Amino acid sequence: MNNERKYEPIKESRGWYYVEYRPLDRGSKHAILNLVITEDANTSDVANAMEKEAKIWLGLYPVPLLVSAFDNADSTYNLHGTRQNDHLIGFINQDNKICLHWESINYEEIPNNALNKEYVDTLYSNLGYKTYDELDNERKKRQKNIKSGWFIFLIWVAVIPAIWAILEYSSNLLSIIALLYSLYMAIRKGLELIGKWPKSKREKEQEIKNRLKNHYYYHCQMNPEGFNRLKLENLTNLTKARIEKEAESLKNNSHLA
């Protein structure tokens, strides 16, 4: 059995940014701390906030920490000209002092206490978690549900029509029903082809969507560079909206606490 734990992340609002602490994952030598900057801020303030948060979280959970900052479009904050690097490594040294490194360091220089499972489980005892066995079982259950869904779909589209075909030859009533249904479908199809069959509201809406899609497709083909710019802009706006919503939720929760 795999009783290793995957701990739940912690998110907290700080006003003009929020933090997400991701506890150690199996095999990793460091936890991850992300600052998401939701308001305008200069690089100096961002870098100072990263150092401040590193000290806070190393005080709470003294395992090596990789700190990064992102803007509200989920892009890494560029700290060029303010710090040597965009990322910060922090850990507790042998003298029990906090060390913060903006410069690149060798992987071997990072302390190995994060690889001690018992130490980590004790350290994170206040956090929610699931074991990797539980996560694996959940994954298998989702796969099973997907397979069950496909099986039911297959029954509906293949088995039931086959049974119906068999029954219609063994029952006069069913044969009559099948004949009437076939006549109805033939008449309907003929009227649809000559434009005399009234269209449902859903069909009308679908026709409008199809016309718009064809219109958009034509202009995207005419200007692929413009389409790529629009696509990137839409993805950026969606990301900003998601981050803004999450930041607002964290602020509201912090006020209630």
NUGUTI-287811 format. One line per 2 residues: number of its first residue (from 1); their letters; for each residue x, y, z of N, C-alpha, C, O, CB. Coordinates in pm, whole numbers. Each point is the difference from the previous one (the first is absolute). Glycine has a CB too. Layout:
REM residues N
NUM) a) X/Y/Z/X/Y/Z/X/Y/Z/X/Y/Z/X/Y/Z | ...
END
This chain:
REM residues 257
1) mn) 83/-120/0/-83/120/0/87/126/0/104/6/65/-285/-132/57 | 134/227/-198/72/126/-5/-71/102/88/-99/61/-39/181/-111/-196
3) ne) -28/66/358/-62/91/95/64/139/-1/-26/82/88/-30/-279/52 | 141/221/-241/56/135/-13/-113/100/-20/-101/-30/-64/317/-62/-33
5) rk) -197/211/152/-108/99/-1/23/112/-101/113/46/-19/-153/-100/259 | -68/95/-303/3/121/-82/-83/105/73/-121/-12/12/148/-120/-232
7) ye) 41/234/268/-65/100/85/-69/108/-83/42/32/-112/128/-76/289 | -276/99/-119/-77/104/-68/73/134/9/62/31/102/-276/-153/-50
9) pi) 207/202/-157/66/132/2/-72/97/92/-115/-21/37/194/-18/-270 | -9/145/269/-56/106/85/-1/130/-81/100/33/-64/-17/-145/278
11) ke) -195/184/-211/-9/129/-68/-44/107/99/-93/-20/78/39/-95/-297 | 122/230/215/-32/110/91/12/132/-74/88/19/-83/-8/-152/280
13) sr) -172/225/-165/3/132/-62/92/94/76/9/-6/123/-243/-28/-206 | 303/120/9/85/103/59/-39/139/-50/76/95/14/111/-262/4
15) gw) -305/178/-76/-44/129/-52/33/16/-146/-81/-36/-86/111/133/311 | 89/-45/-256/36/24/-139/61/-124/-67/36/3/-118/1/236/176
17) yy) -28/-345/19/40/-129/-56/-53/-111/90/-42/26/113/251/75/-218 | -207/-222/56/-31/-113/88/108/-106/-17/69/-5/-102/-318/51/88
19) ve) 263/-130/115/103/-103/-1/-64/-138/-9/-109/-24/52/262/172/82 | -83/-237/-201/-40/-142/-5/121/-83/39/101/-3/-70/-275/46/-113
21) yr) 162/-111/297/107/-87/49/-34/-143/-39/-104/-53/38/157/210/155 | 37/-218/-270/-19/-139/-41/98/-87/77/121/5/-24/-200/65/-207
23) pl) 27/-151/322/90/-84/81/83/-95/-85/-27/-21/-118/-138/35/304 | 266/-68/-123/90/-94/-68/-76/-113/-67/-93/-58/57/268/113/109
25) dr) -134/-87/-287/-51/-118/-69/105/-108/11/116/29/27/-256/110/-187 | 101/-263/140/94/-111/19/119/13/-94/-14/29/-119/-176/-177/191
27) gs) 309/126/-15/122/6/-78/56/138/-19/111/15/-53/-191/-213/-59 | 7/302/154/49/137/-18/78/46/122/-29/-42/113/-167/92/-263
29) kh) 295/35/128/81/52/111/-51/134/51/51/52/99/145/-171/-193 | -297/176/27/-49/130/45/-151/14/-23/-57/-59/-92/283/157/42
31) ai) -287/-18/136/-139/40/-20/-2/117/-98/105/51/-39/-172/-130/274 | -53/120/-275/-15/109/-97/-89/109/59/-106/-29/57/135/-133/-250
33) ln) 14/285/179/-81/114/43/-15/95/-119/99/50/-53/-19/-72/294 | -204/46/-281/-28/91/-110/-71/125/51/-97/-10/76/83/-184/-234
35) lv) 61/310/117/-68/125/26/-70/41/-129/64/8/-105/105/62/284 | -298/-45/-173/-75/44/-117/-35/146/20/-82/34/86/-12/-267/-130
37) it) 155/320/-36/-16/145/16/-125/44/-76/-6/-13/-123/258/45/148 | -350/20/46/-129/33/-62/-17/149/-24/-98/41/-62/2/-240/173
39) ed) 189/281/-65/-7/144/-21/134/49/-53/99/-72/2/-271/98/181 | 174/99/-231/125/56/-51/103/8/113/-30/48/109/-96/85/-284
41) an) 247/-180/147/107/3/101/134/7/-71/17/-59/-106/-158/-72/271 | 235/204/-106/133/5/-62/80/-124/40/-33/-68/97/28/322/-95
43) ts) 109/-280/-76/77/-124/20/66/-5/137/17/-108/57/23/99/-302 | -2/124/298/64/4/132/-97/-47/108/38/-79/87/108/268/-163
45) dv) -271/-142/70/-101/-42/98/-28/-149/-12/-18/-69/101/-84/298/-108 | 97/-279/-116/-25/-143/-22/113/-83/59/-25/-98/70/-105/150/-280
47) an) 254/-14/182/116/-74/51/3/2/152/29/-101/64/99/156/-274 | -157/61/269/-2/11/147/-109/-89/59/19/-63/104/68/298/-119
49) am) -203/-239/-52/-109/-85/47/38/-147/-7/-36/-78/88/-129/250/-164 | 238/-210/-28/46/-139/-14/92/-38/116/-12/-108/56/-9/125/-307
51) ek) 113/72/285/92/-26/111/-75/-7/134/27/-85/84/157/201/-211 | -279/-24/144/-79/1/123/-81/-129/15/-2/-61/107/-12/312/-121
53) ea) -52/-291/-95/-82/-122/6/86/-124/20/-41/-93/69/-129/203/-217 | 289/-112/88/91/-114/18/32/-19/147/0/-112/51/98/151/-279
55) ki) -70/71/298/32/-8/143/-120/-48/81/14/-78/93/154/262/-123 | -287/-136/-6/-122/-40/72/-23/-150/-13/-23/-68/99/-77/295/-140
57) wl) 106/-278/-82/-33/-141/-24/111/-94/44/-26/-114/38/-115/186/-229 | 266/-24/186/108/-82/55/-11/-9/152/41/-99/60/107/165/-251
59) gl) -204/38/253/-24/-5/143/-111/-98/35/6/-67/104/69/303/-87 | -175/-245/-104/-111/-93/24/39/-144/-34/-27/-93/76/-134/277/-124
61) yp) 225/-200/-66/37/-133/-50/147/5/-44/27/31/-116/-268/-82/42 | 335/19/163/143/14/-29/55/-109/-93/82/-83/40/-59/190/181
63) vp) -71/-104/-345/56/-83/-106/34/93/-116/-64/104/-16/-71/-311/88 | 233/171/-155/40/86/-111/-121/45/-84/-98/-72/-14/319/-45/9
65) ll) -209/239/-48/-114/64/-64/43/71/-129/99/72/-2/-207/-42/227 | 33/-53/-331/20/72/-126/-111/104/-12/-118/-35/-2/231/-167/-109
67) vs) -74/330/101/-98/109/-3/0/65/-138/105/31/-55/-73/10/302 | -152/-22/-303/-17/65/-129/-115/99/9/-85/-10/88/175/-192/-210
69) af) -92/298/30/-109/97/-7/-58/2/-140/72/-13/-99/34/153/280 | -239/-125/-188/-70/2/-128/-91/121/-6/-52/45/102/63/-297/-118
71) dn) -31/304/-105/-95/111/-14/-140/-55/-20/-21/-121/5/201/268/-103 | -277/-57/76/-139/-47/-8/-32/-66/-134/-114/-40/-24/52/222/180
73) ad) 162/-194/-243/-16/-79/-123/72/-133/11/15/-72/-98/-35/284/-34 | 67/-244/254/66/-126/31/137/-13/-66/47/-110/-27/-272/7/50
75) st) 289/218/-48/136/1/-53/99/31/112/-30/79/89/-56/-7/-317 | 203/-135/222/101/22/103/41/147/4/27/61/-104/55/-298/76
77) yn) -79/294/149/40/140/16/147/15/-38/85/-74/48/-256/107/135 | 200/65/-268/136/27/-44/66/95/100/-37/118/9/-27/-152/-253
79) lh) 161/-17/319/68/80/102/135/51/-48/84/38/80/-201/-170/94 | 137/132/-306/127/45/-58/30/143/45/-86/88/-9/53/-240/-191
81) gt) 154/173/248/40/133/46/-23/20/148/52/95/59/-101/-10/-283 | -33/-175/285/-27/11/143/68/-111/78/57/23/107/-276/84/-158
83) rq) 214/-229/-4/65/-115/61/75/-78/-108/-20/22/-119/-158/-35/300 | 264/-77/-138/81/-77/-94/-82/-104/-76/40/-46/-107/154/80/256
85) nd) -309/-69/-95/-79/-107/-57/-148/31/24/-33/85/83/220/-253/-45 | -273/101/-111/-145/17/20/-52/-90/110/-115/14/43/93/48/-282
87) hl) 105/-156/285/-43/-97/101/92/5/121/118/36/-10/-212/-184/-170 | 39/112/294/74/6/126/0/-137/67/-103/-66/7/41/310/21
89) ig) 178/-286/19/11/-125/76/29/35/146/89/80/30/-5/-207/-235 | -160/67/294/21/23/143/5/-130/77/-69/-96/-35/-45/315/14
91) fi) 196/-223/126/6/-119/86/65/38/134/57/108/15/-41/-262/-218 | -27/62/297/63/17/131/136/-70/-5/8/-118/-33/-234/129/154
93) nq) 333/62/-88/134/-61/-8/34/-76/128/-83/-12/90/155/197/-243 | 49/-237/160/41/-82/115/5/80/130/-8/-57/108/140/-84/-264
95) dn) -119/273/145/1/86/120/-140/45/38/-17/89/84/247/-12/-145 | -330/-139/-3/-140/31/27/-37/144/-38/-85/62/63/91/-230/121
97) ki) 59/219/-288/-29/133/-49/-61/-9/-140/32/-90/-78/157/186/215 | -279/1/-167/-64/3/-132/97/52/-104/59/107/18/-283/-73/90
99) cl) 241/-108/-216/85/41/-112/-88/21/-124/-78/-87/-36/278/-40/132 | -185/243/-159/-75/30/-121/99/21/-114/95/77/12/-284/28/122
101) hw) 166/-172/-244/92/5/-115/-74/43/-125/-91/-69/-47/233/-112/150 | -104/295/-157/-51/42/-129/87/-56/-113/-47/-21/-112/-46/231/217
103) es) 216/-234/-73/89/-56/-101/-23/-150/-12/-55/-63/91/226/243/-46 | -130/-236/-157/-15/-144/-21/93/-77/94/114/40/20/-177/-1/-261
105) in) 12/-148/298/83/-84/86/-12/-145/-48/-96/-37/-68/64/194/265 | 130/-237/-162/-2/-141/-36/-109/-72/78/-27/31/116/272/-24/-167
107) ye) -307/-104/-15/-106/-79/62/50/-66/129/-75/-15/96/-27/-25/-323 | 230/0/226/58/-69/116/11/92/122/9/-47/113/118/-100/-270
109) ei) -128/279/133/11/95/111/-130/13/80/1/51/112/171/72/-245 | -281/-168/76/-129/8/69/-8/-112/103/23/-116/-35/-135/219/-170
111) pn) 79/-71/331/-8/-103/105/-94/-114/-38/-95/19/-77/144/156/246 | -22/-294/-113/-77/-120/-35/-111/-33/100/-60/-107/-8/263/23/-103
113) na) -232/174/206/-100/-36/103/-138/-24/-60/-83/-67/60/213/201/105 | -154/-78/-284/-129/-20/-64/-20/-144/-48/-112/-41/-27/117/279/-42
115) ln) 103/-315/60/-10/-139/-46/-30/-96/114/-19/-120/-22/177/175/-161 | -162/-3/306/-33/-82/117/-151/-3/17/-61/98/45/281/-39/67
117) ke) -282/-172/-148/-146/-12/-3/-62/25/138/-99/73/11/121/-235/-199 | 34/103/292/-55/17/135/6/146/43/-94/51/60/163/-285/-2
119) yv) 42/300/-89/16/140/36/-105/85/-72/-62/88/61/309/-123/-24 | -267/9/-166/-95/76/-80/-143/-23/49/-77/96/12/232/-111/-209
121) dt) -192/-111/225/-135/-29/48/-28/68/134/-111/47/23/119/-267/-143 | 91/225/207/-16/69/128/-13/150/-22/-83/66/63/216/-245/52
123) ly) -52/233/-205/0/143/-30/-134/46/-55/-49/107/35/295/-119/-79 | -306/-70/-43/-126/36/-66/-122/-63/68/-104/-17/-64/231/38/-150
125) sn) -116/-54/340/-108/-72/69/-130/81/7/-107/-56/23/281/-61/110 | -166/250/-152/-120/83/7/-66/20/-137/-101/70/-11/201/46/209
127) lg) -43/-177/-301/-54/19/-135/-83/-120/-45/26/-113/39/170/257/-94 | -295/-116/-28/-77/-108/-59/82/-72/-106/90/58/-60/-301/67/105
129) yk) 181/-252/-67/76/-77/-98/-80/-121/-48/-102/-36/58/317/112/49 | -165/-136/-214/-46/-130/-46/123/-83/-30/102/52/-45/-318/42/-51
131) ty) 207/-224/122/114/-86/-34/0/-23/-151/-101/17/-68/94/-129/297 | 124/72/-280/8/-27/-143/-83/-123/-38/-45/-11/-114/273/113/110
133) de) -249/-194/99/-90/-113/-26/-143/50/-21/-70/-46/-91/217/-106/229 | -189/247/-53/-135/56/-13/-15/73/-133/-103/-14/-68/87/36/317
135) ld) 117/55/-287/-5/73/-127/-4/-96/-118/-68/24/-100/191/166/206 | -47/-300/-94/1/-100/-107/-135/-69/-12/-48/-26/-111/293/-9/148
137) ne) -308/5/77/-133/-61/-1/-104/94/-61/-89/-44/-73/151/-89/278 | -51/262/-174/-92/98/-59/18/7/-151/-98/10/-74/103/122/288
139) rk) 120/-139/-260/26/2/-143/-60/-123/-68/-61/11/-106/272/119/147 | -193/-247/21/-55/-124/-55/-153/4/-3/-63/-50/-93/265/-76/177
141) kr) -261/187/20/-146/11/6/-52/89/-113/-102/-31/-61/109/-2/310 | 65/144/-277/-41/88/-110/9/-74/-133/-88/12/-85/166/189/214
143) qk) 31/-279/-146/15/-76/-124/-111/-104/-15/-51/-23/-109/299/58/120 | -286/-97/102/-107/-100/-3/-133/64/-38/-77/-57/-77/198/-76/252
145) ni) -146/253/-120/-125/71/-32/-6/37/-148/-105/-7/-63/97/97/297 | 125/-50/-290/5/33/-142/-31/-122/-85/-74/7/-97/242/173/145
147) ks) -108/-296/-9/-26/-124/-74/-147/-41/12/-59/-47/-98/298/-25/138 | -297/90/79/-142/-34/19/-87/88/-89/-99/-47/-57/145/-25/294
149) gw) -9/201/-248/-76/91/-85/4/-42/-146/-102/5/-70/151/178/231 | 70/-224/-207/12/-47/-138/-79/-128/-22/-56/-21/-108/282/127/94
151) fi) -232/-193/115/-75/-126/-13/-149/29/-15/-68/-59/-84/243/-61/221 | -227/213/-54/-141/37/-8/-30/63/-136/-104/-28/-60/95/62/310
153) fl) 101/51/-297/-16/63/-131/-8/-106/-110/-82/9/-92/206/194/174 | -36/-304/-72/2/-108/-99/-133/-76/0/-51/-37/-105/301/17/132
155) iw) -305/-4/94/-130/-69/11/-107/77/-75/-80/-58/-74/147/-36/297 | -69/227/-203/-104/84/-61/12/7/-152/-100/-6/-71/95/138/281
157) va) 128/-120/-260/15/22/-144/12/-128/-80/-17/2/-122/127/211/176 | -82/-325/12/20/-125/-77/-93/-112/43/-70/-58/-83/306/124/54
159) vi) -237/-97/158/-74/-118/45/-151/21/-9/-71/-85/-53/260/30/206 | -238/168/-101/-145/23/-1/-55/7/-142/-103/-62/-27/125/186/244
161) pa) 43/-51/-309/-51/-3/-139/-1/-141/-60/-90/-34/-77/176/265/49 | 12/-311/63/4/-138/-52/-118/-81/54/-65/-74/-73/317/86/56
163) iw) -278/4/148/-115/-72/60/-130/46/-64/-89/-81/-28/214/59/245 | -136/155/-239/-120/55/-64/-20/-60/-139/-112/-34/-39/140/248/170
165) ai) 82/-225/-207/-9/-56/-135/-48/-144/2/-77/-42/-86/259/194/14 | -137/-227/173/-43/-140/12/-147/-8/35/-74/-81/-55/305/16/126
167) le) -273/151/23/-138/-4/46/-99/44/-107/-112/-51/-9/195/94/238 | -40/53/-311/-95/52/-99/-37/-105/-105/-106/9/-63/202/218/99
169) ys) -10/-327/-53/-33/-108/-93/-82/-111/66/-53/-88/-68/263/140/-56 | -220/-46/257/-75/-104/71/-132/50/53/-73/-74/67/287/-31/-6
171) sn) -249/233/-89/-124/56/51/-63/89/-105/63/93/-49/24/-104/284 | -213/-19/-270/-70/82/-99/-16/143/49/13/95/-78/-134/-298/-2
173) ll) 92/219/211/-20/134/55/128/82/-11/-1/117/-38/-173/-207/195 | 283/27/-121/128/70/-8/35/33/-144/60/103/-28/16/-218/236
175) si) -112/27/-299/27/24/-141/-77/123/-49/53/81/-76/-14/-327/41 | -164/258/79/-82/115/-40/58/129/57/8/102/-68/-211/-249/58
177) ia) 245/139/138/60/118/64/126/41/-74/23/118/-26/-118/-187/248 | 179/-31/-256/124/29/-71/-28/60/-136/70/91/-44/43/-278/166
179) ll) -217/135/-191/-36/52/-132/-46/145/9/42/84/-80/-106/-316/8 | -24/261/169/-50/138/18/114/95/33/4/113/-49/-224/-203/126
181) ys) 311/45/8/114/84/38/88/28/-121/48/112/-19/-54/-208/251 | 28/-8/-316/81/17/-119/-64/98/-97/68/83/-61/19/-316/89
183) ly) -224/223/-43/-71/93/-87/11/144/52/21/94/-76/-180/-278/12 | 144/197/194/11/133/63/137/61/-26/10/116/-39/-173/-186/218
185) ma) 267/-9/-158/136/51/-20/26/34/-146/70/97/-30/6/-235/224 | -133/59/-285/19/26/-143/-68/130/-40/57/82/-73/-44/-329/29
187) ir) -138/266/94/-73/123/-31/71/121/59/14/104/-64/-229/-232/58 | 259/113/129/70/111/66/127/37/-75/29/118/-20/-123/-192/241
189) kg) 170/-29/-262/126/26/-69/-25/70/-133/73/90/-40/29/-291/150 | -210/156/-179/-32/64/-128/-38/146/17/44/85/-78/-119/-305/-7
191) le) -6/250/187/-40/138/26/119/85/44/8/118/-32/-237/-198/93 | 320/18/14/121/74/41/84/38/-120/55/110/-6/-56/-232/224
193) li) 11/29/-315/83/25/-117/-55/113/-86/77/75/-61/-10/-315/63 | -200/253/-8/-58/109/-81/-30/123/84/-59/97/-48/-39/-268/-106
195) gk) 139/166/282/-13/117/88/-140/23/52/-32/113/40/215/-15/-164 | -268/-200/126/-139/16/45/-23/-48/143/-104/28/59/34/-54/-295
197) wp) 166/-46/292/-18/-51/136/41/110/100/111/53/-7/-66/-293/-70 | -135/275/170/33/108/94/118/-37/89/6/-110/54/-247/181/-55
199) ks) 335/23/15/118/-24/80/-25/33/147/-69/96/34/212/-47/-235 | -85/-132/286/-13/23/144/87/119/41/89/43/-74/-136/-288/114
201) kr) 20/297/78/78/111/52/148/-38/10/88/80/-31/-289/1/159 | 226/-204/-84/138/-46/14/70/-6/-135/116/37/-11/-183/-168/212
203) ek) -4/84/-303/60/-9/-134/31/139/-56/102/20/-65/-228/-234/26 | 35/309/65/23/137/-45/124/59/67/83/65/-64/-330/-36/25
205) eq) 258/-53/170/118/50/73/128/-64/-52/103/66/-11/-247/-30/214 | 137/-166/-235/117/-70/-52/40/54/-137/119/9/-30/-186/-212/160
207) ei) -32/238/-213/29/56/-132/74/133/13/94/28/-74/-298/-142/-19 | 159/197/189/65/129/24/144/-22/44/92/68/-47/-313/37/108
209) kn) 242/-201/32/135/-30/46/89/-47/-115/115/40/-10/-209/-99/235 | 38/-27/-310/79/-53/-112/39/112/-98/112/2/-51/-230/-223/75
211) rl) 24/313/-49/32/111/-90/111/87/59/91/43/-71/-328/-45/-14 | 228/27/217/102/80/66/136/-70/-3/104/63/-22/-281/36/170
213) kn) 175/-231/-125/125/-77/-3/65/8/-138/121/21/-12/-212/-177/187 | 9/140/-279/53/8/-137/56/139/-29/104/16/-65/-269/-192/-9
215) hy) 94/278/124/43/138/-20/134/24/70/93/57/-57/-333/18/40 | 249/-121/145/123/18/76/115/-80/-64/113/49/-8/-249/-12/219
217) yy) 106/-158/-255/102/-85/-59/58/67/-125/121/-2/-22/-237/-203/112 | 28/264/-171/45/66/-123/99/112/32/106/10/-62/-325/-65/-48
219) hc) 185/138/209/87/113/34/127/-46/72/104/63/-12/-307/83/26 | 194/-257/62/120/-54/64/98/-51/-104/121/14/15/-255/-77/188
221) qm) 80/3/-311/85/-47/-109/64/117/-74/113/-9/-47/-259/-194/24 | 72/313/15/51/119/-68/111/69/80/92/60/-56/-317/-32/-50
223) np) 216/-39/241/96/72/85/41/-88/118/-44/24/113/-58/198/-180 | 185/-325/43/38/-92/108/78/67/113/-14/-40/116/18/-140/-286
225) eg) 77/280/138/75/70/104/-95/74/94/18/-1/122/179/25/-278 | -298/40/98/-99/69/82/-78/-97/87/-32/29/115/14/146/-290
227) fn) -13/-294/118/-70/-102/78/83/-47/118/-53/-16/110/-66/-56/-317 | 249/51/186/88/-43/109/8/106/111/2/-33/118/130/-103/-282
229) rl) -128/264/123/1/108/100/-129/0/80/1/17/122/149/119/-270 | -263/-154/78/-130/-3/67/-9/-119/95/-50/13/112/-54/100/-310
231) kl) 152/-230/152/-4/-120/84/82/20/126/-44/-35/110/15/-107/-314 | 150/199/190/85/26/115/-65/100/95/7/-15/122/195/-33/-262
233) en) -265/151/83/-68/101/82/-114/-63/80/-19/30/117/80/148/-285 | -139/-266/101/-112/-66/68/49/-90/114/-57/1/109/-73/6/-322
235) lt) 237/-84/187/55/-86/104/54/81/117/-16/-38/116/73/-132/-290 | 7/284/143/52/87/106/-114/57/83/8/5/123/189/53/-267
237) nl) -305/-16/77/-115/56/72/-67/-104/89/-42/30/111/6/131/-298 | 27/-286/136/-59/-107/81/84/-28/123/-53/-21/109/-46/-79/-316
239) tk) 233/100/189/91/-23/113/-12/111/102/-5/-25/120/161/-99/-271 | -160/248/103/-13/114/91/-131/-8/79/-2/27/120/139/113/-277
241) ar) -245/-177/89/-130/-11/68/4/-108/107/-55/17/109/-60/61/-318 | 179/-192/177/9/-109/97/81/43/122/-40/-25/114/23/-142/-300
243) ie) 131/232/162/86/44/111/-69/107/84/7/-1/123/197/-52/-261 | -273/146/70/-73/106/72/-109/-59/89/-20/44/114/68/115/-302
245) ke) -119/-259/134/-106/-65/77/57/-72/122/-57/6/109/-77/-33/-318 | 248/-41/190/62/-72/110/52/97/106/-13/-25/120/75/-161/-277
247) ae) -2/297/111/52/100/94/-114/60/83/14/20/121/174/31/-279 | -300/-21/92/-115/58/71/-56/-99/102/-37/40/110/-17/100/-313
249) sl) 48/-268/165/-50/-102/92/90/-12/123/-50/-12/112/-48/-111/-306 | 230/126/173/94/-9/112/-11/122/91/9/-12/122/146/-124/-265
251) kn) -174/256/84/-17/121/80/-126/-10/87/2/33/119/118/101/-297 | -230/-180/117/-125/-13/75/14/-100/114/-50/24/110/-78/35/-316
253) ns) 195/-170/180/19/-102/104/87/52/113/-23/-33/117/-3/-145/-291 | 127/259/140/88/54/104/-73/100/87/31/13/119/165/-47/-269
255) hl) -296/105/93/-79/94/80/-94/-72/95/-29/48/109/43/115/-295 | -62/-282/142/-91/-77/84/72/-71/114/-59/-28/105/-87/-3/-304
257) a) 276/2/178/77/-75/101/21/82/127/62/-47/94/54/-77/-278
END
